[in-house]
């Protein structure tokens, strides 16, 4: 009789561990999918940036430094892989694009160019999609981390060495928005 009770407890414990492990796998796959969605939107932005730079280059002859900074920020963002580095690079690119958009306001011919305006609208739309995708990704990471840290799931997480996941966030110093004086023309 005791053997049956011990066997039953072992079976229940095994089923419980399998259930928790499968839940971790499911959430981890959701996080990976969310990261893929961010990657898709970032690729879209990377493809739009050179088109915008090429379109405004002729109009903004005095702003070559800003255009070069956008191109450099894009290359930096393309070259990094770690989530924390990617987040910082993406924020740098967003910062430079915001500076470019602000400078574009001072060029009436540029504002009237339909191609440039369409590219700008697509970039703004893509930025919104990136923001939504980042939020979803971070929400899923938070869900995973909560599952990993609550009892009794933390027992299985420790036994299976389930690692933490990284949020897609920026350092505090990168959160500042450029001052208006940085947008002034020489």
QUIDA-V368296 format. One record per run of one state. SS is the DSSP state (hx for helix, st for strand, lp for the rest). FROM is the first residue (numbers start at 0). LEN is the number of residues. If there is no record, write none. Layout:
{{SS/FROM/LEN} {SS/FROM/LEN}}
This chain:
{{lp/0/1} {hx/1/56} {lp/57/3} {hx/60/19} {lp/79/3} {hx/82/22} {lp/104/3} {hx/107/5} {lp/112/1} {hx/113/36} {lp/149/3} {hx/152/7} {lp/159/12} {hx/171/4} {lp/175/4} {hx/179/4} {lp/183/3}}
